Amino acid sequence: MSQNNGTILQNLRDFTVQIRRPHSETIVGTGLAISAEGQIITCAHVVEAAIGVHPRQAGQRPVGVYFPQARGDESKARLAHVAACFPDHDDDVVLLQLVDGPPPLGPEQMPKLGSAESSTFHPFRSYGYRRLDKYLAGHAHGTILDAVEPPIRASLQTEPIQVESKQINRGMSGAAVLDVARNLVVGLISEVWRADASGIDQGTGWAVNARVLSLPPLGVPLQDAPHPRQAAPQPQPQYQEAARQLAHVRIESQFHAAPPPLAEWVGRADLLDGLNRDYDNPARRVTGLIGFGGEGKSSLARRWVDSLHDLPNRVTGVFWWGFYDNASVDEFLEKALAFVSGGQIDPRRIPSSSAKAEVVAALLAHGRFVFVLDGLEVLQRQEGDDYGLLRSPDLLTFLELLAAPGHDSFCLITSRAPLLDLLAYDSYTHRDVGPVSPADGRSLLRALGVTGPDAALDQLVAQWDGHALTLSLVGTYLKWQHGGDVGYANDFDPVEIEAAAPPDAPDEMRRRYGHVHRVLRRYDAHLTAAERELLRRFSAFRTPVGVDALRKMKEWDADGADDVDKEDSLLLKDMGEAEFGGLLGRLVGYRLLRHNEAAGTYISHPLVRGHYLALLTQSGQATQTHEQIKAYYLSLAGDTPHNPTLEDLAPLIEVVYHACRAGAYDEAYQIYRERIRQDNRYSVPDIKFNLG
């Protein structure tokens, strides 16, 4: 078991600032606030982009500086001028000085700087303003290689440092190069090589050695000794003592809303190998699989979990939680506590979720547990300066304790948003999940039954940007409608990305979601009326749906619907049991539904659900459907126990949710007050419902 010798690195977000055009919100690059007196360092070419002239000719021209991490109500937007730059050399750095007061940061937020000579082949992390539409900033990580000769006709005082990273992009200039081994900022990102279609030298970049900052006229102080890492938080002593007294028992793995294993898995070997390395490394305790929706993050996580029995470092038990299906942190921690304790601790004895998080963390020492937190983005902030940060303090406590030394357990997280709360933890690893490779995409299509020349399949993969979910739907469609003939691969409508993703989403995200929308519209043209009607009704559920609910759903009337919708409703209503079972089987085969045989429940991918939820809304039947689902869950609720578990309250929580969706806010509030909040152990605040 690893010891707590310091896990938390310098927090890059603390001192990273935006460099802007003056009196504007236009970001031109990244900078670092380095002193409480208002000094900022960045690249000279970034300042030139901001003011239109080289820093040597800047005079008193103002440069915009924005502090995303400003405390309290202090102004985040400031102005600076050029305080110093090199008059006769081309080293790409400049020192700025704020002109409107000290920085809105505490002294503990300032970085510790050192030269890069002792950082050869060390891992590094960075954070800067490489914009992806609404996503203003992003991670970068990689390897510091070594010094290289200066560019042709450049007069430098310090040789540039070559770095290797796949995330460096426009806007990262001026971002810190944080040597993970030494915990020092040893350079500033300055350039990146833009590889051609061959991909040769992809990921190559360069940084300015921070040693040049110490030279006159800049004179920034540096240090040679590594900066000590901060010790990570640990569970409170009383919880650790309670954990030591608990007996070790056999743990049964639990899968809450996990996707079923894919029968035709192909590729992703690099990512799977990376997860194996993370799991085997005692210094790694949390890994984030980050990527757009439909890239296959959940399927990748499931594939890796299913391979754990092949690894030498055996796992005590796996706990999977799908936040898309259940975003309740209270219920997550309650179930996690029952899991790690082997059912020995009654969660009702621990009233607060923060205390549950500490008890779970203390119990991690009882074995090598694997947690999978799937779809965490539903609990992360999606915009503004706090983008990517968790909205739940209790969940943050749990993850910080899990990322700390003192246990041998491991956590795998899938999310569409970067896990910025863990950016400073050396025990956290960020892994990007992007498009499948041409070879993997071709193998996937063939596994789905698509036939044709390799070149045609490769073209199909490129046409759909290697988007895993789209390729699986396209392959299934071609097999279903055309016997797998790739010659029908263009049998889809023109691109209409506007209807498939929020208008402020990144272009890359909107393009991929648009792909899914195009394919599903073609599906809809071939589905039976009853199949389309079931998918529309199914989309209104937010949690996994059991067979009993599906049987009940087919009995619902479509009052107020037009004649076509009424006929579709009757088609479902008149179905016998065998015919209805066949319908469900077909939808699973088409990959529109996913069946968890162990739990006896059905779910759908969030992008597929979103498509049919939009159709339900357009039909005018959304309100009635939510009313019907509300009535179904109300019939399941029964009497509320005096001291209920969250599992006891689950049907009532769904009643409140669907009542709100139906616009019945008064009814929702009454149920909440009288049946959920009253006489139970949960300290639920008195709130107004506005979930429409």
N, C-alpha and C positions, 0 to 999 in steps of 0.2 A: 504494500500500500504506500502511495506517495505521501510525502510530508509537505506541510504548508510552509515552503521556503520563499513564498512570494510569487503570486500569479498575475497580479494586475499591472499592466504596463502603463506608460504615460497614455492618457486619453487624448487621442488625436483631435477629437471634436472640441475639446476644451479650448484649444488655441488656434484652430483653423478658421480663417476668415475668408469672406468673399472680397475680391478686388473688382470694383465696379467703375464704370464711367461716372464722372462727377455729376451729382444731382440727378442720378438715373438709377434704375433697377437692373440695368444691363450688366451681367456678370462677364468679365473678360478673363478671369483666372482665379487662382488661389493664393493665399498668403498665410503667414504665421505671425500671431501676436507674441512677442518675445520678452516684453518687459512691462512692468507696472507703470513705467514712465511714458508708454504709448509708442514704442518702437514696433514696426512691422517689417518683416522681410518677405520679399517675393522675387520673381524673375524680372529682369530689366525689360524683356520683350512684353511682359504682361502690363507693366506700367505704360509702355509705348502704345499698346493697344487701347489703354484707358484714356490717354490724353493726346495721342496723335503725334507725339515727338519723342525722341530718345530721352531717357532721364537726364542726360547731360545738358539738354536744352530745356528742361522742365521749368526751371525757375521756381516761382511760387504757384504754378498751376496746381489746382486741387485734384486729388485722386480719391475716389470713393472707396470706403472700407465698411463692410457690413459684418456685425458680430452676431451670428445666429445663437450663440450660447450666452448672450448678455443676461444678467441676472435681474430679476424683478421687473420694474417698469422703466429701467434705464433705456435710453435711446440706443437702438442697434445700428442705425446708419450714421456713420461719421465721415469726416474728411481728413486727409493727410496731405503732406507735400514731401517731395524728395529731400531726404536729409543727407544722403551720401551715396555715391556710386563711383566706379573706377573711371578716372578721366582718360587713361591711356591703354586700358586692357578691355577685353571682350567677355570677361567672366559674367555670366548671365544672372547677376544678382543686383539688388538695390535695397537700400535701407530707407523706409518711410517713417515719418513722424506725425502722429495725430496732432491736429491743430485746434481741436475743440474739446480739450480735457483728456484725462487719463482713460484707458480702456475700461469698458464695463465688465471686467473680469477680476477675479481674485488672484492674489499672487501665487496661490497653489495651482492655478490653472496654466501657468507659464511653462514652456517646454525646457527641458535640459538638452543642450546641444553638445555635440562632439564631432571630431573629424572622422573621415571615412576610411583612413588607412588601415585600421584594425578591424574593419567590417567585411573583409573579402569573403565571399560565399556564405554570408549570413542571410537568414530570411529577413524580409522587411515587410512592413505594413504602411499603407498610406491612405489618405482620405482627402478628396478634393472635389471640385465643382465641375465634374464631367457630366454635363446635362444630358438626360434622356427625356426630353419633353418635360413633363411635370416633375420628374425626379431630378432634383437639382444637383445632388451630390451622390458619391458612391465610394465603395471600398476599392482598394487595390492591394494586392499582395504578390510577393514573388521573392526573387533572390538578388542580392547585391553581388554582382560579379567582381569587377576589378576596374582599376583605372585604365583608360585607353588614350591614345595620342589625340591631341587637339584636332578639331576640324581644319581642313585646308584653309589657309590664309587667316586663321583666327589667332590672336595673341592672348593667351590665357596664363594666369598665374598659377592655377591648379588644374591638373588634368581632369577631364570629365570622368564620371563613374558610369560604367555600363550596368544596366539593371535588366532583369527579365521579369515581365509581368504581362498577363493577358488583359488586364483591366485599364491600363493607362490610355487615356484618350484626351481629346481636346478639352481644355478647361482644367486639366490637372497641373498645368505649369505653375510652379510655386508651392505645390503640396509637399508635405514632409516625407522624407524617407526615414522611417523609424526602424532602426536596427533592433530586431526582436531579442537577439542574444544579449546585447549590451544595454538595451532600454534607453537608447540615445537617439535623438534626431541627428543624422549624420549627413544629410543632404536635402536638396530641393529638386523635385522632378522638373526637367526642363524641356525634353524632347521625346518623341516617340517615332519609331519607324513605321510607316504605313506600307504594309506588305501588299504585293500584287496578288493576282488570283492564284498563283502557285503556292502562296502561304509561306514562302521561304523567309526566314528571319522574323516571322510574326512573333510579337511579344517583346521585341527589342526596344529598349528605351535608354535614356541617359539622364543623369542627375548631376547637379553642381555639388561638388564636395564642400561640405560645410566649413572646412578648414579655411576657405577663402574669406569667410565672413569675419575671421579674426584679424585680417590684414587691414592696415589703414587705407582709406579713411573710414571704413566701416567699424572696425574695432569691437566686434561682438565677442563677449567672453565665451570660451568653450571649456569643456572638461574632458580629461582622458579616461578617468575611471568609469566603469559602468554604473549606471544609476540604479539603486536598489528598487526592486519591484515591491509594490504594496501587497501586504498579506490579504488574502480574500476573506470575506466573512465566513464564520462558522456557526452552526446551530448553537443556541444558548445551552449552557452547561446542564440545566435541568432536563432538557430534552435528550442530550447525549447520555446522561445517566440513565434515564428511562429506557433508552434504546439498548444500553448494555445489559439491562436486567431482563429484556424480552428474550424468550426462547427462540432459537433458530428452527424454523419449520420449512417444510417443502412448499415452494411457491409455484403456483400455476399461472402460466402466461395468460394475459388478458388482451383481447383485441376489440377495442371500441371503435366501430365505424372504419375499420381498415378495409382497403380494397382487396378483392380476392386476388390470389396469385394469377399472373398472366400465363396462359398455356403456351403462348408462342413468343416467349421472351427472346430478344436478340440484342447483342451489342452492349454498349455502355461499360465496356471492360475497364477503361481508365477510371471512371467514377467509382465503380465497384471496388477496384483495387485501392483507390484512395480511401474509401470508407474502411476497408480492412486495415489499412495502415493507421488510420485514426484510432480505430478500436484497439489495436495492438499497442499503441503508444501510451504509456502510463501518464504522460503529460497532457494528453488530449482527452477532454471529458465532454465536450459539446461540439457537434458539427452541424452547420446549416447548409441545407441544399436549397439554393436560391435560384429562382427562375420564373418566367412568365407562366400563366396558367396553361395547362395542356402540354407542357414540355415533358411530362412523365416523372415528376418528382415523387409523387406518392407511389407509383408503380416501382420506381427505382428503390425507394425505401423498403417496400414490401419484398422485393427480390433479395435485397441485402439481408433483411431480417430472416428470411427463409433459408439463407445460406449459413446462418450462424452456427448450426450444428457441425459444419465442416471446419470451423476454425479451432485452433488448439486451445485458445483461452475461452473456456466454456462459460456460457451465460447461465445465471441463476433463474432468470425469468424475464419475459418481454412484456412491457406495458405500452400499448398503442392507444392514442387518443386522437380522434378526428375532430378538430375544432370547427370545421364547416358544419358538421352534423350536431355538435353540442358545444357552444361557445361559453358554457358556464364554468368559470374558474373554480367556484365553490364545489361543483360536482366533480370536476377533474381531480381536485385535491382530495376530496372525500374518497373517491375510488382508488386513487394512488396510495392513500394511507392504508386502505384495506388490503391492497395488493402487497406492498412491501412488508406489512406486518403479518401477512398470512392470515388475516382475519382476526388477529388477537386483540386489536384495538377497536373499540366501538367509536366511530367518528363522532357520534353525538356527545361523547365526553369532552371533545375539544371544540369549543364553540367558534373560534375565530379561524379564518382561512390562513392568516399569517402564521398562527401556531401550527396548523396542519402542515404547512410548507416546511417548517422547522423540524417537526417530528419525522416527516418523510425523509428529509435530508439526513437526519441523525441515523435513521434506519438503513441508509445506503451502505453502511459498513457491514451489514449482515450478508452481503453477497455481491455478485457482479450483475447488477440489474441493467437492462437496456430500456430506455424510455424513447418512444417515438411520438413527437408532437407534430401532427400533420395539419397543414393549413393554418399555421399560426398567424397569418396576415390578418385574419378576422379580428385579432386582438391587438394589432399594431396601428399606430396613427398613419394615415394615408396622405397627409399633406402638411405643408407649412414647415417651419424650422424643426419641428419635432417628428418629421416623417421617419417611420421605421421604429420609433420607440414604443414600448409596450404601454397599453392603457391600464393594465392591472398591476398595482403595486405588489399584490400577493404572488402573482405569477412571476414577477421580476425577482422577488425574494427567493422563490423556488429555484429559478434558473441560476441566480448568483451563487446559491449554496451548492447547486449541482456542479457548477463550473469550478468550485473551490477544491483544493486538494483534501486528502483525508479519507478518500473512498476510491473504489475501483469501478464504479458504475459509469455508464456512458449514455448520452442523450443525442438523438438525431432529430433535427427539426427541419420541416419543409415549409417554405414560405415564398410568397411573391415579393416580399420586401426584405431588405437587409436587416440583420439583427444588430442594430447599432448599440443597443444596451450592453452587448457583450464584446464590443469592438476592442476594449482595453484588456480583455482577458487573454493571456497567452494560451490558456487551455481551450480556447474557442478557435475553430477552423471554419472558414467560409469556402464553400465549393459551388461554383456556378453550374447550373443545369441549363444547357442551351439546346440548339437543334441537334437532331441525330446526324451522324455522319452519312455521306452518300452510301457507303457500304452497309452500314447498319440499317438505313432506311430501305435499301433494296432487299436486305434479308428479311426485314419485317413484312414488306409487301409480299414476298414469296411465301413466307410462313402463313400469311392470311389467304393464300390461294391465288395471288395475282400472277399471271403468266405473260411472257413476252421477252424481248431482248433486254439484256442488261442496260444498254444505252437508253432504252425507253423508260425503264424503271428508274434509272438515275435522273432522267429528265423530270419524271413525276415527283421524285423527292425534292429536287430543286424548285419545281413549280410551287410546291407547298411549303417552301422554306424549312424543310426538315422538321416540321412541327409534329411531334409524336402523336398527339390525339387526332389531328386531322388525317395523318397518314393511316392510322388504324381505322378511322371511319371511311376513308376513301377506299382502302383495300377491302374492307367488309362490303361496301356498296358494290364495287366491281365484281366481287365473287357472287354476291346476292343477285344482281341484276344482269350481269353479262358473263357469267361463268369464269370470271377472273381475267378477262381479256383486257390488257392494258391499252388496247386501241381505243377504248371508250373513255379514256382518262380525262378527256376534255368535255365530258357530259355534265358541265356545271354552269351555273349562272355567272354573269359578270360580277366582279368584286363590288361589294357594298359594305364597307367596313363601318360606316356610320351607325348602322343598326346593331352592331355587334359589341361595341365597347364604348365606355364613356368618351365624350368628345375631347376631354383633356388628358386622355391616356397617351402613353408614348406611341409613336408611329409603329414601332416594331410590335408592341402589344396589340394595337388595333388591327394590324395586318394579320396577325395570327388568329385573333378572335374572329376576324372577318372570314378567314378560311373555314373555321368551324361552322359559321353561319351559312356560308355558301353550300357546304356539303349537306348540312341538315335540311336546307330547303329542298335539295334533291331527294333526300330521304322522304320528306313529307309528301312528295309527289307520288311515291310508291307505297307508302304505308296505307293500311286500311283505315277507314273512318274511325272504327273502334280503337285501333292502335293509337291514332292521333289524339283521340279524346282521352284515353287513359293517361297518356304522357302529359297532356295539359293539366289534368286533375292532380296527377302525381307531383307535378312541379310545385304545387302550393305547399306541400309538406317540407319542413326544414330539417327533419331528423329522419333516420332510417325507418322504413315503413315495413311492418310485418304483413304476413299473408292475410291475417284477419282484417286489417285495415283495407287492403286491396279488395277483398271480397265485399266489404261494406261499401267501398267507394263505387263499385260498379252498380250499386242499387240506387245511387243518388239521382234525383230528378234534375232537370235543367229548366226550371221554371223561368220564364221571361226570356229564354233564348230564342234565336230565330229558328226557322223550320229546319235548317240543315243541322244545327247543333242539337235540336231536339231529336232528330233521327239518329245522330251519332250516339246520343245518350241512351236511346232505346236499344241500339245495337249491343251496347254493353249490358244493359239491364236484362236482356233476353238470353244472354249467353249461359250455357250450362257450365258445370264445373270443369269438365274436360276441355271444352273449347276455350274457357278463360285461362286455364293452365297453359294451353298451347300458345295463346296470345302472349302471356308473360315470357314463355320460353323463347318465342321469336324475338321479342324486344331485347332480351338478354343476348341472344345470338347476334343481333344487329349492333350491339354495344351501346345501346341507348339506356339500358338499365344494367346494373351490376347486382348480382345475387350473392349474398353471404350465406352459404348453406349452413354453416355452424350456428349462426344467429337466427336464421330464418327470416332475414330482412332484405329489402331492396333499397338501393341508392342509385344516384346518377351523378356523373361528373358535373361540377358546378357550371361549366360552360354549356353543357347539354341542358341542364336544368334551367339555366337562364334563358335559353332559346324558347323552351316551351312555356316558361312563365310569362314571357313577353306575349306569346300567342294566347295564353289564358286571359291576360289583361286586355288584349285587343278584342277578345270575344265578348267582353262585358260580363263574364261569368265569374270573375275573380272574387267578388264580394260574396256571392252565394257559396262558392266552393270553400272559402275560409269559414263561413258560417257552418257548413256541413262538417268540416274537419273539427271545428270547435265543439260541436255537439257530440262527435265521435269520442273525443278525448274526455269530455265531461262525463260520458257514460262509463268511462274506464276509471275515473278518479275515485269514486266511492267516498267513504267518510275519511276525513283527514285525521290520522292518529294524533294524540296529544303531543308526542315528542317525535315528529317524523324525520326520516332521512330525506335527502334530496331526491332519492329514487322514488320515495312515496309521493313527493310533490311534483314529479316530472309531468304527469298528465295535466295537472292544474297549470303548470307553467306554460304548456302548449295551449291550453284553453285561453289563457290571458293573451298569448302571442297572436293566436288566430282571431280572437275577438277584436284586438287592435287592428289587425289587417282588414277585418270586415268593417271597421269604423265604429264598432260598439265599445267606445272607450269607457262609458259609465259602467257597463256590465263588467268589463275587464277589471276596472278599479275595484268594484264591489267584490269580485271573486278574490282579487289580491288581498284586500283588507280582511275579508271574513274567513278565508280558507287557507291562505298562504302565510300571511304575516301574523295573524292572531294566534296566540298560544303556541308558538313554536320557538325553537332555539335560535333561529336565524335573526340576526340584528339587521333587518331589512329597513332601509330608510323610507320615510313617508314621501312618495314621489307622485308626480303627475304622469300619466301615460300619454305618450305622443309618439307612437311607433308607426304611424301610417306612412 
